[in-house]
Structures are given as C-alpha cells and as structure tokens.
Amino acid sequence: MSAAGPSGPSASASDPTAAPTATSPPQEGIYDETVQELELDTATPSDSDADSAFDGHSTASTSLASSILNYEYSNGRRYHGYRSGAYVLPNDEDEQDRLDLLHHIFLLILNGKLYDAPIPQTPTRILDIGTGTGIWAIDFADENPGSEILGTDLSPIQPSWVPPNAKFYIDDAESEWVYSPSEAFDFIHVRCLSGSINDWDKLCTQAYTHLQPGGWLEFQEPEAWVVSDDDTIQQAENLRHWQDLCNEAAAKFQKDIRCADSLKQRMTNSGFVDIHEKVVKVPIGPWPKDPKMKEIGRYQREHMAMGIEPYTLGFIGKILGWSEQECRVLIAKVVNDVRNKNLHMYIRFFFVCGRKSGA
C-alpha cells in the first residue's frame, strides 16, 4: 500500500546483530540484493529521537471537470469520486502530506535517486502509474528536461504548475490501456499500489506490451507488513491485530496488500529479462545504529503513524464494516505501538525492475 500497512512473513526471533547469512547464487539474468542487517543502537535515546523530524507541506489540486471533482466525504476524510470504491484511501491534504513524506523516504533509501533500474541512458518517454501528488513525475521532469513524463491516477490532486515536459491524466491502470504503438514507453514506474490492484499479472503484461523493446519496468513496493528480528514486535499486540484485520479486508476487497514479494516472479512470467530485486529493511523509529537508517527510521515512524488512520478507516471501516468509533479506538492503540521506542520493528521495501527483451 502507499503506506505502512500489512503483508509478509511472520516475525523472526533471530539476533538483530548477527551477520547476514549467505544466499545461493542467483539464476542467470536475475540479481538478488538485500541490504545488510540493521544493527540496534544500544545508546540511550536522546531528544533527537523526537517526532519532529519532518516538515510536511500540502499540494494544491488541479482544476478539472466537475464530475471528476465530485468527491466523496466520510469520517472527516475526502475520497475520490472517479471510479468510486476502486481505491479505499483518501485523497485529501493530510493524505497528500503522507504521500509526499513517503516520497522523501524513498529518496533517502535510494541516496537521492528516483529509480533503481540500471537503465543505460535517460529514458525519453516515461509513464508513472498511480502518480498520487505527482511529486515523483515532477522531480523526474525537472531533472530530465529532455524527457516526456506522463502521470496517471484516479484523483486530480496534482499541482497546476508543473514542468512543461510533465502531464497528468485521470485514468484507471486496471482498465485496458489505450496507448498506440507509437506511444510506447522507455520506462514505466509503479510505486506503492498495494491494495489498489486486483490483477498484478495483468498489470505486468500491459506494461510489457506498452514498453519499447529494451524498455524497463520498475516496482517500488513496501511489503506493508511489520516485523522484527528480535521478537519485540510480540509486544505490539494491537499492531499485529491491526495487520491481520487489514489483510482480511484486502482479501475481501480482492486487492492484495501482501504482493511485494511476488512481483519478481510475476515479471518473469510476463516475459521480462534482467530482473533485479533489492530488499531494504526500513526501520520504524531511530533504533538502528547506522546514522542513515536512523534518519530514515525517524521519518518512517512518522509516516506510519500518519498512515494508520486512512488504512483503518478504509480497509477495516469501509470493507469490514467497523464503525468510526470502533476504528478511532483501534487507531489510537496502534499508533501507541508504532511510537513505542522499545520496539525494534521494520518494514521491507522491495525494488524490483526488469527489461523488455529486444534492442
């Protein structure tokens, strides 16, 4: 999901300071990479661990047809009107702030890069599926003025003032793509669509069809399932219950939020080659010893705390039928677990990319 929700294996009780174990050699043309284990910082937490590590800012909505702007409102949040019900998370300014914060976390993980694919040269024509606030597409357009970037989303929440080489359209990625062969892309970027896609195999196949020979597809997808290596997650009883409920709702909704670890195989099945998979453990809180991961952990803790409400109201409220009052009680309990500095939890972020065979 575009946030911090559910998916993945059960928590491991292994020593968090243990060295990484060796893995078997990758298959030809397939490269696997997992970052080093997170080492716990045993120093006494300082005031620098406070939750004031970010300064959010809202994104203005673009002016589009009134039918698209016919938003829906419930539980004090605003939701998209186009293809109503296809996506259960809100699109209001609070949600836009969360998405922009998540973009910053991705930049920190990738050392300022916008993508991880080993593309030999700057792509000319790019598609950003589920562009959200459009921040990724805008950054790419700014950095690559010779490229043409198209961003699509169900919500018109992108800003009006954008680089001349960036365009945004309201579109449903699950519908049939209508791009002509002459409009094939050099690069397709998909980020944080867990809980939004019913048929990931179809999405991979459509992406393959609409790429130029030699073009790349990249998924950047959090596993959306909180774990720990030292078993401290067992103390987060409310968070674990919340994850189970979100997964139950996603199964009923038929839009899986536990899909990140399946993307590599789905791309293989769709015909992609030179598939790369990198898995990064993203901490929740500044508990790691490594300074970079400590900083990322501060932002991720705030991001996850922001994400509990929209996921609870969307999946557990709308799909499982919980009342707003029941959701609010659960939200408060789960956020307390997220902010518990004694828990050494993390989420795995998957970066999976592959190339269409040909030129």
HUGI-V252348 format. One record per residue. N is the residue number from 1. RES is the residue in three letters. SS is DSSP state (alpha for helix, beta for strand, coil for the rest). PHI is phi in degrees with one decimal (none if undefined). BURIAL is I if it has 24 or more other C-alpha atoms within 12 Angstrom, else O. Layout:
n->N res->RES ss->SS phi->PHI burial->BURIAL
n->N res->RES ss->SS phi->PHI burial->BURIAL
//
This chain:
n->1 res->MET ss->coil phi->none burial->I
n->2 res->SER ss->coil phi->-73.6 burial->I
n->3 res->ALA ss->coil phi->-156.1 burial->I
n->4 res->ALA ss->coil phi->-126.3 burial->I
n->5 res->GLY ss->coil phi->-115.9 burial->I
n->6 res->PRO ss->coil phi->-100.8 burial->I
n->7 res->SER ss->coil phi->154.0 burial->I
n->8 res->GLY ss->coil phi->126.4 burial->I
n->9 res->PRO ss->coil phi->-77.1 burial->O
n->10 res->SER ss->coil phi->-73.0 burial->O
n->11 res->ALA ss->coil phi->-66.3 burial->I
n->12 res->SER ss->coil phi->-99.8 burial->O
n->13 res->ALA ss->coil phi->-99.5 burial->O
n->14 res->SER ss->coil phi->-71.7 burial->O
n->15 res->ASP ss->coil phi->-69.3 burial->O
n->16 res->PRO ss->coil phi->-68.0 burial->I
n->17 res->THR ss->coil phi->-95.3 burial->O
n->18 res->ALA ss->coil phi->-69.4 burial->O
n->19 res->ALA ss->coil phi->-70.9 burial->O
n->20 res->PRO ss->coil phi->-62.8 burial->O
n->21 res->THR ss->coil phi->-83.8 burial->O
n->22 res->ALA ss->coil phi->-72.8 burial->O
n->23 res->THR ss->coil phi->-114.4 burial->O
n->24 res->SER ss->coil phi->-70.8 burial->O
n->25 res->PRO ss->coil phi->-59.4 burial->O
n->26 res->PRO ss->coil phi->-70.7 burial->O
n->27 res->GLN ss->coil phi->-68.0 burial->O
n->28 res->GLU ss->coil phi->-59.4 burial->O
n->29 res->GLY ss->coil phi->83.8 burial->O
n->30 res->ILE ss->beta phi->-125.5 burial->O
n->31 res->TYR ss->beta phi->-120.4 burial->I
n->32 res->ASP ss->beta phi->-112.4 burial->I
n->33 res->GLU ss->beta phi->-144.8 burial->I
n->34 res->THR ss->beta phi->-124.5 burial->O
n->35 res->VAL ss->coil phi->-66.5 burial->O
n->36 res->GLN ss->coil phi->-61.0 burial->O
n->37 res->GLU ss->coil phi->-62.7 burial->I
n->38 res->LEU ss->coil phi->-79.0 burial->I
n->39 res->GLU ss->coil phi->-98.3 burial->I
n->40 res->LEU ss->beta phi->-70.1 burial->I
n->41 res->ASP ss->coil phi->-84.0 burial->O
n->42 res->THR ss->coil phi->-89.3 burial->O
n->43 res->ALA ss->coil phi->-68.5 burial->O
n->44 res->THR ss->coil phi->-65.5 burial->O
n->45 res->PRO ss->coil phi->-56.5 burial->O
n->46 res->SER ss->coil phi->-111.1 burial->O
n->47 res->ASP ss->alpha phi->-62.6 burial->O
n->48 res->SER ss->alpha phi->-69.0 burial->O
n->49 res->ASP ss->alpha phi->-84.2 burial->I
n->50 res->ALA ss->coil phi->-63.4 burial->O
n->51 res->ASP ss->coil phi->-86.1 burial->I
n->52 res->SER ss->coil phi->-98.8 burial->O
n->53 res->ALA ss->coil phi->-81.9 burial->I
n->54 res->PHE ss->coil phi->-138.9 burial->I
n->55 res->ASP ss->coil phi->-130.8 burial->O
n->56 res->GLY ss->coil phi->-73.2 burial->O
n->57 res->HIS ss->coil phi->-148.7 burial->O
n->58 res->SER ss->coil phi->-82.2 burial->O
n->59 res->THR ss->coil phi->-118.1 burial->I
n->60 res->ALA ss->coil phi->-73.8 burial->O
n->61 res->SER ss->coil phi->-85.0 burial->I
n->62 res->THR ss->coil phi->-83.0 burial->O
n->63 res->SER ss->coil phi->-91.6 burial->O
n->64 res->LEU ss->coil phi->-131.3 burial->O
n->65 res->ALA ss->coil phi->-57.0 burial->O
n->66 res->SER ss->coil phi->-61.8 burial->O
n->67 res->SER ss->coil phi->-65.7 burial->O
n->68 res->ILE ss->coil phi->-73.8 burial->I
n->69 res->LEU ss->coil phi->-86.8 burial->I
n->70 res->ASN ss->coil phi->-79.5 burial->O
n->71 res->TYR ss->coil phi->-70.1 burial->I
n->72 res->GLU ss->beta phi->-110.5 burial->I
n->73 res->TYR ss->beta phi->-129.4 burial->O
n->74 res->SER ss->beta phi->-161.6 burial->O
n->75 res->ASN ss->coil phi->53.6 burial->O
n->76 res->GLY ss->coil phi->77.3 burial->O
n->77 res->ARG ss->beta phi->-121.1 burial->I
n->78 res->ARG ss->beta phi->-107.2 burial->I
n->79 res->TYR ss->beta phi->-125.9 burial->I
n->80 res->HIS ss->coil phi->-66.4 burial->I
n->81 res->GLY ss->coil phi->-102.9 burial->I
n->82 res->TYR ss->coil phi->-68.8 burial->I
n->83 res->ARG ss->coil phi->52.7 burial->I
n->84 res->SER ss->coil phi->-50.9 burial->O
n->85 res->GLY ss->coil phi->91.8 burial->O
n->86 res->ALA ss->coil phi->-73.9 burial->I
n->87 res->TYR ss->coil phi->-143.2 burial->I
n->88 res->VAL ss->coil phi->-97.3 burial->I
n->89 res->LEU ss->coil phi->-91.2 burial->I
n->90 res->PRO ss->coil phi->-75.2 burial->I
n->91 res->ASN ss->coil phi->-130.8 burial->I
n->92 res->ASP ss->coil phi->-77.9 burial->I
n->93 res->GLU ss->alpha phi->-65.6 burial->I
n->94 res->ASP ss->alpha phi->-61.5 burial->I
n->95 res->GLU ss->alpha phi->-68.5 burial->I
n->96 res->GLN ss->alpha phi->-63.5 burial->I
n->97 res->ASP ss->alpha phi->-60.6 burial->I
n->98 res->ARG ss->alpha phi->-63.6 burial->I
n->99 res->LEU ss->alpha phi->-65.1 burial->I
n->100 res->ASP ss->alpha phi->-68.7 burial->I
n->101 res->LEU ss->alpha phi->-65.2 burial->I
n->102 res->LEU ss->alpha phi->-63.2 burial->I
n->103 res->HIS ss->alpha phi->-60.1 burial->I
n->104 res->HIS ss->alpha phi->-63.0 burial->I
n->105 res->ILE ss->alpha phi->-62.8 burial->I
n->106 res->PHE ss->alpha phi->-62.0 burial->I
n->107 res->LEU ss->alpha phi->-62.5 burial->O
n->108 res->LEU ss->alpha phi->-64.4 burial->I
n->109 res->ILE ss->alpha phi->-62.2 burial->I
n->110 res->LEU ss->coil phi->-94.5 burial->I
n->111 res->ASN ss->coil phi->55.5 burial->O
n->112 res->GLY ss->coil phi->89.6 burial->O
n->113 res->LYS ss->coil phi->-81.3 burial->O
n->114 res->LEU ss->coil phi->-92.0 burial->I
n->115 res->TYR ss->coil phi->-149.8 burial->I
n->116 res->ASP ss->coil phi->-111.0 burial->I
n->117 res->ALA ss->coil phi->-62.8 burial->I
n->118 res->PRO ss->coil phi->-80.3 burial->I
n->119 res->ILE ss->coil phi->-72.3 burial->I
n->120 res->PRO ss->coil phi->-66.4 burial->O
n->121 res->GLN ss->coil phi->-147.0 burial->O
n->122 res->THR ss->coil phi->-60.4 burial->I
n->123 res->PRO ss->coil phi->-65.3 burial->I
n->124 res->THR ss->coil phi->-89.6 burial->I
n->125 res->ARG ss->beta phi->-124.3 burial->I
n->126 res->ILE ss->beta phi->-125.5 burial->I
n->127 res->LEU ss->beta phi->-117.0 burial->I
n->128 res->ASP ss->beta phi->-111.6 burial->I
n->129 res->ILE ss->beta phi->-86.3 burial->I
n->130 res->GLY ss->coil phi->67.4 burial->I
n->131 res->THR ss->coil phi->-67.7 burial->I
n->132 res->GLY ss->coil phi->62.9 burial->I
n->133 res->THR ss->coil phi->-74.9 burial->I
n->134 res->GLY ss->coil phi->82.1 burial->I
n->135 res->ILE ss->alpha phi->-65.1 burial->I
n->136 res->TRP ss->alpha phi->-64.9 burial->I
n->137 res->ALA ss->alpha phi->-63.0 burial->I
n->138 res->ILE ss->alpha phi->-65.9 burial->I
n->139 res->ASP ss->alpha phi->-61.7 burial->I
n->140 res->PHE ss->alpha phi->-64.8 burial->I
n->141 res->ALA ss->alpha phi->-63.2 burial->I
n->142 res->ASP ss->alpha phi->-64.0 burial->O
n->143 res->GLU ss->alpha phi->-77.2 burial->O
n->144 res->ASN ss->coil phi->-132.6 burial->O
n->145 res->PRO ss->coil phi->-62.8 burial->O
n->146 res->GLY ss->coil phi->-87.2 burial->O
n->147 res->SER ss->coil phi->-97.1 burial->I
n->148 res->GLU ss->beta phi->-115.6 burial->I
n->149 res->ILE ss->beta phi->-114.3 burial->I
n->150 res->LEU ss->beta phi->-115.6 burial->I
n->151 res->GLY ss->beta phi->-112.2 burial->I
n->152 res->THR ss->beta phi->-123.9 burial->I
n->153 res->ASP ss->beta phi->-164.0 burial->I
n->154 res->LEU ss->coil phi->-78.2 burial->I
n->155 res->SER ss->coil phi->-115.5 burial->I
n->156 res->PRO ss->coil phi->-87.2 burial->I
n->157 res->ILE ss->coil phi->-105.0 burial->I
n->158 res->GLN ss->coil phi->-82.3 burial->I
n->159 res->PRO ss->coil phi->-70.1 burial->I
n->160 res->SER ss->coil phi->-77.3 burial->O
n->161 res->TRP ss->coil phi->-92.4 burial->O
n->162 res->VAL ss->coil phi->-134.0 burial->I
n->163 res->PRO ss->coil phi->-58.0 burial->I
n->164 res->PRO ss->coil phi->-63.4 burial->O
n->165 res->ASN ss->coil phi->-96.5 burial->I
n->166 res->ALA ss->beta phi->-119.3 burial->I
n->167 res->LYS ss->beta phi->-132.9 burial->I
n->168 res->PHE ss->beta phi->-126.2 burial->I
n->169 res->TYR ss->beta phi->-132.9 burial->I
n->170 res->ILE ss->beta phi->-81.7 burial->I
n->171 res->ASP ss->coil phi->-157.1 burial->I
n->172 res->ASP ss->coil phi->-107.4 burial->I
n->173 res->ALA ss->coil phi->-62.9 burial->I
n->174 res->GLU ss->coil phi->-83.6 burial->I
n->175 res->SER ss->coil phi->-78.9 burial->O
n->176 res->GLU ss->coil phi->-68.2 burial->O
n->177 res->TRP ss->coil phi->-76.5 burial->I
n->178 res->VAL ss->coil phi->-111.3 burial->O
n->179 res->TYR ss->coil phi->-67.1 burial->O
n->180 res->SER ss->coil phi->-78.9 burial->O
n->181 res->PRO ss->alpha phi->-54.6 burial->O
n->182 res->SER ss->alpha phi->-72.2 burial->O
n->183 res->GLU ss->alpha phi->-102.6 burial->O
n->184 res->ALA ss->coil phi->-60.8 burial->I
n->185 res->PHE ss->beta phi->-102.2 burial->I
n->186 res->ASP ss->beta phi->-90.0 burial->I
n->187 res->PHE ss->beta phi->-152.3 burial->I
n->188 res->ILE ss->beta phi->-120.9 burial->I
n->189 res->HIS ss->beta phi->-114.6 burial->I
n->190 res->VAL ss->beta phi->-131.4 burial->I
n->191 res->ARG ss->beta phi->-136.6 burial->I
n->192 res->CYS ss->coil phi->58.3 burial->I
n->193 res->LEU ss->coil phi->-107.7 burial->I
n->194 res->SER ss->coil phi->-58.4 burial->I
n->195 res->GLY ss->coil phi->84.4 burial->I
n->196 res->SER ss->coil phi->-116.7 burial->I
n->197 res->ILE ss->coil phi->-114.8 burial->I
n->198 res->ASN ss->coil phi->-83.2 burial->I
n->199 res->ASP ss->coil phi->-128.5 burial->O
n->200 res->TRP ss->alpha phi->-68.4 burial->I
n->201 res->ASP ss->alpha phi->-63.9 burial->O
n->202 res->LYS ss->alpha phi->-63.6 burial->O
n->203 res->LEU ss->alpha phi->-61.1 burial->I
n->204 res->CYS ss->alpha phi->-62.4 burial->I
n->205 res->THR ss->alpha phi->-65.7 burial->I
n->206 res->GLN ss->alpha phi->-64.8 burial->I
n->207 res->ALA ss->alpha phi->-62.6 burial->I
n->208 res->TYR ss->alpha phi->-60.8 burial->I
n->209 res->THR ss->alpha phi->-61.1 burial->I
n->210 res->HIS ss->coil phi->-100.2 burial->I
n->211 res->LEU ss->beta phi->-97.5 burial->I
n->212 res->GLN ss->beta phi->-65.9 burial->I
n->213 res->PRO ss->beta phi->-54.0 burial->I
n->214 res->GLY ss->beta phi->89.8 burial->I
n->215 res->GLY ss->beta phi->-74.0 burial->I
n->216 res->TRP ss->beta phi->-116.9 burial->I
n->217 res->LEU ss->beta phi->-116.4 burial->I
n->218 res->GLU ss->beta phi->-130.8 burial->I
n->219 res->PHE ss->beta phi->-103.3 burial->I
n->220 res->GLN ss->beta phi->-120.7 burial->I
n->221 res->GLU ss->beta phi->-136.7 burial->I
n->222 res->PRO ss->beta phi->-65.1 burial->I
n->223 res->GLU ss->coil phi->-68.3 burial->I
n->224 res->ALA ss->coil phi->59.9 burial->I
n->225 res->TRP ss->coil phi->-149.0 burial->I
n->226 res->VAL ss->coil phi->-84.5 burial->I
n->227 res->VAL ss->beta phi->-136.1 burial->I
n->228 res->SER ss->beta phi->-148.2 burial->I
n->229 res->ASP ss->coil phi->-94.1 burial->I
n->230 res->ASP ss->coil phi->-112.9 burial->I
n->231 res->ASP ss->coil phi->71.0 burial->O
n->232 res->THR ss->alpha phi->-68.6 burial->I
n->233 res->ILE ss->alpha phi->-63.5 burial->I
n->234 res->GLN ss->alpha phi->-62.2 burial->I
n->235 res->GLN ss->alpha phi->-79.5 burial->I
n->236 res->ALA ss->coil phi->-93.7 burial->I
n->237 res->GLU ss->alpha phi->-61.5 burial->O
n->238 res->ASN ss->alpha phi->-68.8 burial->I
n->239 res->LEU ss->alpha phi->-64.3 burial->I
n->240 res->ARG ss->alpha phi->-65.6 burial->I
n->241 res->HIS ss->alpha phi->-64.1 burial->I
n->242 res->TRP ss->alpha phi->-61.2 burial->I
n->243 res->GLN ss->alpha phi->-60.4 burial->I
n->244 res->ASP ss->alpha phi->-61.6 burial->I
n->245 res->LEU ss->alpha phi->-66.0 burial->I
n->246 res->CYS ss->alpha phi->-62.1 burial->I
n->247 res->ASN ss->alpha phi->-67.2 burial->I
n->248 res->GLU ss->alpha phi->-60.8 burial->I
n->249 res->ALA ss->alpha phi->-66.4 burial->I
n->250 res->ALA ss->alpha phi->-62.8 burial->I
n->251 res->ALA ss->alpha phi->-63.5 burial->I
n->252 res->LYS ss->alpha phi->-67.2 burial->O
n->253 res->PHE ss->alpha phi->-74.1 burial->I
n->254 res->GLN ss->coil phi->64.1 burial->I
n->255 res->LYS ss->coil phi->-136.7 burial->I
n->256 res->ASP ss->coil phi->-61.3 burial->I
n->257 res->ILE ss->coil phi->-108.4 burial->I
n->258 res->ARG ss->coil phi->-117.3 burial->I
n->259 res->CYS ss->coil phi->-117.3 burial->I
n->260 res->ALA ss->alpha phi->-56.9 burial->I
n->261 res->ASP ss->alpha phi->-78.8 burial->I
n->262 res->SER ss->alpha phi->-100.3 burial->I
n->263 res->LEU ss->alpha phi->-68.6 burial->I
n->264 res->LYS ss->alpha phi->-58.8 burial->I
n->265 res->GLN ss->alpha phi->-68.4 burial->I
n->266 res->ARG ss->alpha phi->-63.7 burial->I
n->267 res->MET ss->alpha phi->-67.2 burial->I
n->268 res->THR ss->alpha phi->-60.4 burial->I
n->269 res->ASN ss->alpha phi->-63.7 burial->O
n->270 res->SER ss->coil phi->-86.3 burial->I
n->271 res->GLY ss->coil phi->105.6 burial->I
n->272 res->PHE ss->coil phi->-69.0 burial->I
n->273 res->VAL ss->beta phi->-124.9 burial->I
n->274 res->ASP ss->beta phi->50.3 burial->I
n->275 res->ILE ss->beta phi->-79.1 burial->I
n->276 res->HIS ss->beta phi->-113.0 burial->I
n->277 res->GLU ss->beta phi->-130.1 burial->I
n->278 res->LYS ss->beta phi->-121.0 burial->I
n->279 res->VAL ss->beta phi->-118.7 burial->I
n->280 res->VAL ss->beta phi->-117.6 burial->I
n->281 res->LYS ss->beta phi->-81.5 burial->I
n->282 res->VAL ss->beta phi->-103.9 burial->I
n->283 res->PRO ss->beta phi->-71.5 burial->I
n->284 res->ILE ss->coil phi->-105.3 burial->I
n->285 res->GLY ss->coil phi->106.6 burial->I
n->286 res->PRO ss->coil phi->-87.1 burial->I
n->287 res->TRP ss->coil phi->-80.2 burial->I
n->288 res->PRO ss->beta phi->-69.4 burial->I
n->289 res->LYS ss->coil phi->-76.7 burial->I
n->290 res->ASP ss->coil phi->-63.8 burial->O
n->291 res->PRO ss->alpha phi->-59.2 burial->O
n->292 res->LYS ss->alpha phi->-64.3 burial->I
n->293 res->MET ss->alpha phi->-68.9 burial->I
n->294 res->LYS ss->alpha phi->-63.2 burial->I
n->295 res->GLU ss->alpha phi->-65.0 burial->I
n->296 res->ILE ss->alpha phi->-59.5 burial->I
n->297 res->GLY ss->alpha phi->-62.1 burial->I
n->298 res->ARG ss->alpha phi->-62.4 burial->I
n->299 res->TYR ss->alpha phi->-67.2 burial->I
n->300 res->GLN ss->alpha phi->-66.8 burial->I
n->301 res->ARG ss->alpha phi->-62.6 burial->I
n->302 res->GLU ss->alpha phi->-67.1 burial->I
n->303 res->HIS ss->alpha phi->-61.7 burial->I
n->304 res->MET ss->alpha phi->-67.7 burial->I
n->305 res->ALA ss->alpha phi->-60.6 burial->I
n->306 res->MET ss->alpha phi->-69.0 burial->I
n->307 res->GLY ss->alpha phi->-84.4 burial->I
n->308 res->ILE ss->alpha phi->-61.0 burial->I
n->309 res->GLU ss->alpha phi->-62.9 burial->I
n->310 res->PRO ss->alpha phi->-61.8 burial->I
n->311 res->TYR ss->alpha phi->-71.0 burial->I
n->312 res->THR ss->alpha phi->-67.3 burial->I
n->313 res->LEU ss->alpha phi->-65.5 burial->I
n->314 res->GLY ss->alpha phi->-77.4 burial->I
n->315 res->PHE ss->alpha phi->-81.6 burial->I
n->316 res->ILE ss->alpha phi->-76.7 burial->I
n->317 res->GLY ss->alpha phi->-76.2 burial->I
n->318 res->LYS ss->alpha phi->-68.9 burial->I
n->319 res->ILE ss->alpha phi->-92.3 burial->I
n->320 res->LEU ss->coil phi->-88.5 burial->I
n->321 res->GLY ss->coil phi->84.5 burial->O
n->322 res->TRP ss->coil phi->-69.4 burial->O
n->323 res->SER ss->coil phi->-74.2 burial->O
n->324 res->GLU ss->alpha phi->-62.0 burial->I
n->325 res->GLN ss->alpha phi->-62.6 burial->O
n->326 res->GLU ss->alpha phi->-62.9 burial->O
n->327 res->CYS ss->alpha phi->-64.3 burial->I
n->328 res->ARG ss->alpha phi->-63.4 burial->O
n->329 res->VAL ss->alpha phi->-63.6 burial->O
n->330 res->LEU ss->alpha phi->-64.7 burial->I
n->331 res->ILE ss->alpha phi->-57.0 burial->I
n->332 res->ALA ss->alpha phi->-60.1 burial->O
n->333 res->LYS ss->alpha phi->-67.2 burial->I
n->334 res->VAL ss->alpha phi->-69.4 burial->I
n->335 res->VAL ss->alpha phi->-61.4 burial->I
n->336 res->ASN ss->alpha phi->-60.4 burial->I
n->337 res->ASP ss->alpha phi->-64.7 burial->I
n->338 res->VAL ss->alpha phi->-60.4 burial->I
n->339 res->ARG ss->coil phi->-90.2 burial->I
n->340 res->ASN ss->coil phi->-72.6 burial->I
n->341 res->LYS ss->coil phi->-73.5 burial->I
n->342 res->ASN ss->coil phi->-87.1 burial->I
n->343 res->LEU ss->coil phi->-101.9 burial->I
n->344 res->HIS ss->coil phi->-106.6 burial->I
n->345 res->MET ss->beta phi->-100.1 burial->I
n->346 res->TYR ss->beta phi->-155.0 burial->I
n->347 res->ILE ss->beta phi->-124.3 burial->I
n->348 res->ARG ss->beta phi->-86.0 burial->I
n->349 res->PHE ss->beta phi->-102.0 burial->I
n->350 res->PHE ss->beta phi->-101.8 burial->I
n->351 res->PHE ss->beta phi->-118.5 burial->I
n->352 res->VAL ss->beta phi->-124.7 burial->I
n->353 res->CYS ss->beta phi->-138.4 burial->I
n->354 res->GLY ss->beta phi->-155.4 burial->I
n->355 res->ARG ss->beta phi->-112.2 burial->I
n->356 res->LYS ss->coil phi->-75.0 burial->I
n->357 res->SER ss->coil phi->-61.6 burial->O
n->358 res->GLY ss->coil phi->126.2 burial->O
n->359 res->ALA ss->coil phi->-33.8 burial->O
//
